[in-house]
Amino acid sequence: MNVPLSSPDIGQRERELVNEVLAGSILSMGPKVEQFERMVAEYLGVKEAVAVSSGTSGLHLAVRALGIGEGDEVITTPFSFVASSNCILYERARPVFVDIDPLTLNIDPEGIEAKITPRTRAILPVHVFGRPADMAVIMDIAKKHGLYVIEDACEAVGASYNGKMAGSEGDAGVFAFYPNKQITTAEGGIISTNSTELAGLCRSMRNQGRIDGKKWLDHCHLGYNYRMDELSAALGVAQMERIDEILAKREAVARAYNARLGRLKGVTLPHMEPGIKISWFVYVIRLDPGISRDRVMTYLQEKGVDCRPYFPPVHLQPFYRETFGYREGDYPNAERAASATLALPFFNNLTEQQMDYVVEVLEQAISRAA
């Protein structure tokens, strides 16, 4: 049996709305983009949402719109997809890493204040794997020190912390809708904020620096082509119409995995805690020390089960080693997690038969890799 790592959930409604766009004359920055923005803003409970071409472009615009620039520092996590740190470097600021909590795998808030310097301008927590970071503590620290907060919620649409939606508390939140995400626009992302001024600046910069009321070839800010097209937004509208259904499907798959994997020795399941609503982006287990994760992966892939090592830590990526001189041992919790985590096939319509096969092959792999 071949089981893919992810598979988008695209139905008739998505096709209808995409065809509706194709039947018209507007393919970029039209009514579907505006509708998608309104739906996301309402869902998150924020004033503004700005659709962009990707989560990465959204993070870049958020950093730039807040005036973070050369010589500034932004505190973030090394256990993330590399874009959360790259977006800081785009503006010649520097990411300053804080190690992670070994249970939640999110940035450890107890380590943040020790990294604050006169150059610190912001904190950029990442809601890793759809689990919200400890935003109550992070927001208190930011308020105390006069820092901005940019929430990387690219993996966390629909997640909440003590009833507050991920991406709704910071100065800006950013979501991504790549095909492996909970909802997809094929390519695309969105910036959430309660600041009308920040939203307006991001809207201008995503569209080559243009602003409403000016001529098309007037460029009032340094801008980029970070626009979302109408076809992508049409997908997003259809997906948002059934986001509750989609998230419920993913939670059901996660619970089914928990029930099956709970009996396996050598496997640690995703950490659960009260007050946290996980939006299941991926299903990531951790293998005990002494079990070769690479050998497990090789066996799974030989048997047709796709899998990934989520995440290699950012500070040990070749570019970051060469540029900043990071070494193994700098952030031990992130490094231990990175060496043990394994993402299993996970998507809305994963079948019981597929899950049974994944667990069966995983058990075989562990017995061979121990």
C-alpha positions as CSV (number, residue, x, y, z in Angstrom):
1,M,0.0,0.0,0.0
2,N,1.2,3.5,-0.8
3,V,0.2,6.2,1.7
4,P,1.2,9.8,0.9
5,L,2.3,12.2,3.6
6,S,-0.5,14.6,2.8
7,S,-3.3,15.1,0.4
8,P,-5.5,18.2,-0.1
9,D,-9.3,17.9,0.4
10,I,-10.8,19.5,-2.7
11,G,-14.4,19.0,-3.5
12,Q,-17.2,20.2,-5.8
13,R,-17.6,23.5,-4.1
14,E,-14.0,24.4,-4.7
15,R,-14.3,23.6,-8.4
16,E,-17.5,25.6,-8.7
17,L,-15.9,28.8,-7.3
18,V,-12.7,28.4,-9.3
19,N,-14.8,28.0,-12.5
20,E,-16.8,31.0,-11.4
21,V,-13.6,33.0,-11.5
22,L,-12.6,31.6,-14.8
23,A,-15.9,32.6,-16.3
24,G,-15.3,36.2,-15.4
25,S,-12.6,38.7,-16.3
26,I,-10.8,39.3,-13.1
27,L,-8.0,36.9,-12.2
28,S,-6.1,38.9,-9.6
29,M,-6.9,41.1,-6.6
30,G,-10.7,41.0,-7.1
31,P,-13.8,40.2,-5.2
32,K,-12.8,36.7,-4.2
33,V,-9.7,38.0,-2.5
34,E,-11.8,40.5,-0.6
35,Q,-14.3,37.8,0.4
36,F,-11.6,35.5,1.6
37,E,-10.0,38.3,3.7
38,R,-13.4,39.1,5.3
39,M,-14.1,35.4,6.1
40,V,-10.7,34.9,7.7
41,A,-10.9,38.1,9.7
42,E,-14.3,37.2,11.0
43,Y,-13.3,33.6,11.8
44,L,-10.2,34.9,13.8
45,G,-12.1,37.7,15.4
46,V,-9.7,40.4,14.2
47,K,-10.3,43.7,12.3
48,E,-8.2,43.1,9.3
49,A,-6.9,40.3,7.1
50,V,-4.6,40.8,4.1
51,A,-4.2,38.0,1.6
52,V,-0.8,37.4,0.2
53,S,1.1,35.0,-2.0
54,S,2.5,32.8,0.7
55,G,3.1,32.6,4.5
56,T,6.7,33.6,3.9
57,S,5.7,36.8,2.1
58,G,3.2,37.5,4.9
59,L,5.9,37.2,7.5
60,H,8.2,39.4,5.5
61,L,5.6,42.1,5.2
62,A,4.7,41.9,8.9
63,V,8.4,42.4,9.8
64,R,8.8,45.3,7.4
65,A,5.5,47.0,8.3
66,L,6.5,47.1,11.9
67,G,9.7,49.0,11.0
68,I,12.1,46.2,12.0
69,G,15.4,46.7,10.1
70,E,19.1,46.6,10.1
71,G,20.7,46.0,13.4
72,D,17.5,45.1,15.2
73,E,16.9,41.8,16.9
74,V,13.9,39.5,16.9
75,I,13.5,36.7,19.4
76,T,12.2,33.5,17.9
77,T,12.6,29.7,18.0
78,P,15.1,27.5,16.2
79,F,12.6,24.6,15.9
80,S,10.6,25.7,12.9
81,F,10.5,25.9,9.2
82,V,13.3,28.2,8.1
83,A,11.0,30.9,6.8
84,S,10.2,32.2,10.3
85,S,13.9,33.2,10.7
86,N,14.6,34.1,7.1
87,C,11.9,36.8,7.1
88,I,13.9,38.6,9.8
89,L,17.1,38.4,7.7
90,Y,15.3,39.9,4.7
91,E,15.2,43.2,6.5
92,R,18.8,42.8,7.8
93,A,17.7,42.3,11.3
94,R,18.9,39.2,13.3
95,P,16.9,36.3,14.6
96,V,17.9,35.6,18.2
97,F,17.0,32.0,19.2
98,V,15.5,30.8,22.5
99,D,15.4,27.0,23.0
100,I,12.1,25.2,23.1
101,D,10.0,23.5,25.8
102,P,10.8,19.8,25.4
103,L,7.1,18.8,25.8
104,T,5.3,21.4,23.6
105,L,8.1,21.9,21.2
106,N,7.2,25.6,21.1
107,I,9.5,28.5,22.2
108,D,10.2,28.3,26.0
109,P,8.8,31.6,27.3
110,E,11.0,31.3,30.4
111,G,14.1,31.8,28.2
112,I,12.9,34.9,26.4
113,E,13.7,37.7,28.9
114,A,17.3,36.6,29.2
115,K,17.7,37.2,25.4
116,I,16.3,40.7,25.4
117,T,18.8,43.5,24.6
118,P,18.5,47.2,23.7
119,R,18.4,46.0,20.1
120,T,15.4,43.7,20.6
121,R,12.3,44.9,18.7
122,A,10.0,42.0,18.6
123,I,9.2,38.4,19.6
124,L,8.2,36.0,16.8
125,P,6.7,32.8,18.4
126,V,5.8,29.9,16.1
127,H,2.8,27.8,16.8
128,V,4.6,24.6,15.9
129,F,2.5,21.8,14.3
130,G,-0.7,23.7,15.0
131,R,-0.1,23.9,18.8
132,P,-0.4,27.4,20.2
133,A,2.6,28.8,22.0
134,D,2.2,30.2,25.5
135,M,0.8,33.5,24.3
136,A,-0.3,34.8,27.8
137,V,3.3,34.8,29.0
138,I,4.7,36.0,25.7
139,M,2.3,39.0,25.5
140,D,3.1,39.9,29.1
141,I,6.8,39.9,28.3
142,A,6.3,42.0,25.2
143,K,4.1,44.5,27.0
144,K,6.7,44.8,29.8
145,H,9.5,45.5,27.4
146,G,7.7,47.4,24.7
147,L,8.1,44.8,22.0
148,Y,6.1,43.9,19.0
149,V,4.7,40.3,18.7
150,I,4.4,38.6,15.3
151,E,2.7,35.3,15.5
152,D,3.8,32.7,13.0
153,A,0.5,30.8,12.8
154,C,1.3,29.4,9.4
155,E,0.6,25.9,10.8
156,A,-2.2,26.8,13.1
157,V,-5.4,28.1,11.5
158,G,-8.2,27.3,14.0
159,A,-5.9,26.6,17.0
160,S,-6.7,28.5,20.2
161,Y,-5.1,29.1,23.6
162,N,-7.4,29.6,26.5
163,G,-10.2,30.5,24.1
164,K,-8.1,33.0,22.1
165,M,-7.5,32.2,18.4
166,A,-3.9,31.7,17.3
167,G,-2.9,34.7,15.2
168,S,-5.3,37.1,17.0
169,E,-3.3,38.4,19.9
170,G,0.0,39.8,18.5
171,D,0.5,42.9,16.5
172,A,0.3,40.7,13.4
173,G,-0.4,37.0,12.8
174,V,0.5,35.1,9.6
175,F,-1.1,32.0,8.2
176,A,-0.1,29.8,5.2
177,F,-2.3,27.8,2.9
178,Y,0.1,25.5,1.1
179,P,-1.5,22.2,-0.1
180,N,-0.4,20.3,3.0
181,K,-2.0,22.8,5.4
182,Q,-5.3,22.4,7.1
183,I,-7.0,24.5,4.4
184,T,-5.4,25.3,1.1
185,T,-5.3,28.0,-1.5
186,A,-2.7,26.0,-3.5
187,E,-0.2,28.8,-2.8
188,G,-1.0,31.7,-0.5
189,G,-1.1,33.2,3.0
190,I,-2.8,35.9,5.0
191,I,-1.8,38.5,7.6
192,S,-4.2,39.1,10.5
193,T,-4.1,42.2,12.6
194,N,-6.2,44.6,14.6
195,S,-4.3,47.6,13.2
196,T,-5.9,49.3,10.3
197,E,-2.6,51.2,9.7
198,L,-0.5,48.0,9.5
199,A,-3.1,46.3,7.3
200,G,-3.1,49.3,4.9
201,L,0.7,49.3,4.7
202,C,0.8,45.6,4.0
203,R,-1.9,45.9,1.3
204,S,0.3,48.5,-0.4
205,M,3.5,46.6,-0.1
206,R,2.0,43.4,-1.4
207,N,1.0,45.3,-4.5
208,Q,4.3,47.0,-5.5
209,G,3.7,49.9,-3.1
210,R,0.5,51.2,-4.7
211,I,-2.2,52.8,-2.5
212,D,-5.9,53.5,-3.1
213,G,-6.7,56.8,-4.7
214,K,-3.4,57.0,-6.6
215,K,-2.7,56.2,-10.2
216,W,-1.8,52.6,-11.1
217,L,1.8,53.5,-11.8
218,D,2.3,55.6,-8.7
219,H,4.3,53.7,-6.1
220,C,4.2,55.2,-2.7
221,H,6.2,52.6,-0.8
222,L,8.9,50.1,-1.6
223,G,6.7,47.2,-2.6
224,Y,6.7,43.6,-3.8
225,N,4.6,41.3,-6.0
226,Y,3.1,39.4,-3.0
227,R,-0.5,39.5,-4.3
228,M,-2.9,36.6,-4.0
229,D,-4.7,35.7,-7.2
230,E,-8.5,35.2,-7.6
231,L,-8.2,31.5,-8.3
232,S,-6.3,30.9,-5.1
233,A,-8.8,33.0,-3.2
234,A,-11.7,31.1,-4.6
235,L,-10.2,27.9,-3.2
236,G,-9.8,29.7,0.1
237,V,-13.4,30.8,0.2
238,A,-14.7,27.3,-0.4
239,Q,-12.3,25.9,2.2
240,M,-13.3,28.5,4.8
241,E,-17.0,27.7,4.2
242,R,-16.3,24.3,5.7
243,I,-13.3,24.9,7.9
244,D,-15.1,23.5,11.0
245,E,-15.7,20.3,9.1
246,I,-12.1,20.1,7.9
247,L,-10.6,20.7,11.4
248,A,-13.0,18.1,12.8
249,K,-11.9,15.5,10.2
250,R,-8.2,16.2,11.1
251,E,-8.9,15.9,14.8
252,A,-10.7,12.6,14.3
253,V,-7.6,11.3,12.4
254,A,-5.3,12.4,15.2
255,R,-7.5,10.7,17.8
256,A,-7.5,7.5,15.8
257,Y,-3.7,7.6,15.5
258,N,-3.5,8.2,19.3
259,A,-5.6,5.1,20.0
260,R,-3.5,2.9,17.7
261,L,-0.1,4.2,18.6
262,G,-0.6,4.3,22.3
263,R,0.3,0.7,22.6
264,L,3.6,0.9,20.8
265,K,6.8,0.9,22.8
266,G,9.4,3.4,21.9
267,V,6.9,6.1,20.7
268,T,5.9,9.3,22.4
269,L,2.6,10.8,21.2
270,P,1.9,14.5,20.7
271,H,1.7,16.3,24.1
272,M,-1.8,17.2,25.2
273,E,-2.7,19.9,27.8
274,P,-5.8,21.6,29.1
275,G,-6.8,25.0,27.6
276,I,-5.1,24.2,24.3
277,K,-7.0,23.5,21.1
278,I,-4.6,22.0,18.6
279,S,-5.3,22.6,14.9
280,W,-3.8,19.4,13.5
281,F,-1.3,20.4,10.7
282,V,0.8,17.3,10.9
283,Y,0.9,14.3,13.1
284,V,4.4,14.0,14.6
285,I,5.6,11.3,17.0
286,R,8.9,11.1,18.8
287,L,11.0,8.0,18.9
288,D,12.8,7.0,22.1
289,P,16.6,7.3,22.3
290,G,18.2,4.2,21.0
291,I,15.8,3.9,18.0
292,S,17.3,5.1,14.8
293,R,14.9,7.5,13.3
294,D,16.6,7.4,9.9
295,R,16.4,3.6,9.8
296,V,12.7,3.8,10.7
297,M,12.1,6.3,7.9
298,T,13.9,4.2,5.4
299,Y,11.8,1.1,6.2
300,L,8.6,3.1,6.1
301,Q,9.4,4.5,2.7
302,E,10.4,1.1,1.4
303,K,7.0,-0.1,2.4
304,G,5.2,2.8,0.7
305,V,4.6,4.9,3.8
306,D,5.7,8.5,3.2
307,C,7.2,10.3,6.2
308,R,9.4,13.3,7.1
309,P,11.8,14.4,9.8
310,Y,10.0,17.5,11.2
311,F,12.0,19.8,11.7
312,P,15.7,20.1,11.2
313,P,16.6,23.0,13.5
314,V,17.1,26.3,11.8
315,H,20.4,27.2,13.6
316,L,22.0,24.0,12.1
317,Q,21.0,24.7,8.5
318,P,24.1,25.2,6.4
319,F,23.4,28.9,5.7
320,Y,23.0,29.7,9.4
321,R,26.1,27.7,10.4
322,E,28.2,29.5,7.9
323,T,26.7,33.0,8.6
324,F,26.5,33.0,12.3
325,G,28.8,30.2,13.5
326,Y,26.1,28.1,15.2
327,R,27.2,24.6,16.4
328,E,25.6,21.5,17.6
329,G,24.8,21.9,21.3
330,D,23.7,25.5,21.1
331,Y,20.0,24.7,21.6
332,P,19.9,21.2,23.0
333,N,16.1,20.8,23.4
334,A,15.5,21.7,19.8
335,E,18.3,19.4,18.6
336,R,17.0,16.5,20.6
337,A,13.5,17.0,19.2
338,A,14.8,17.3,15.7
339,S,16.7,14.0,15.9
340,A,13.6,12.1,17.2
341,T,10.5,13.6,15.6
342,L,8.8,11.8,12.7
343,A,5.8,13.1,10.7
344,L,3.5,10.2,9.7
345,P,0.9,10.4,6.8
346,F,-1.8,12.8,7.9
347,F,-4.7,14.3,6.0
348,N,-8.4,14.9,6.2
349,N,-9.5,11.7,4.4
350,L,-6.9,9.2,5.7
351,T,-8.7,5.9,5.9
352,E,-8.9,3.4,8.7
353,Q,-7.2,0.9,6.5
354,Q,-4.4,3.3,5.7
355,M,-3.8,4.1,9.3
356,D,-3.8,0.4,10.2
357,Y,-1.1,-0.1,7.6
358,V,1.0,2.8,8.8
359,V,1.0,1.6,12.4
360,E,1.7,-2.0,11.4
361,V,4.7,-0.9,9.3
362,L,5.9,1.5,12.0
363,E,5.9,-1.3,14.6
364,Q,7.9,-3.4,12.2
365,A,10.3,-0.6,11.6
366,I,10.9,0.1,15.3
367,S,11.6,-3.5,16.0
368,R,14.3,-3.4,13.3
369,A,15.8,-0.1,14.3
370,A,16.1,-0.5,18.0
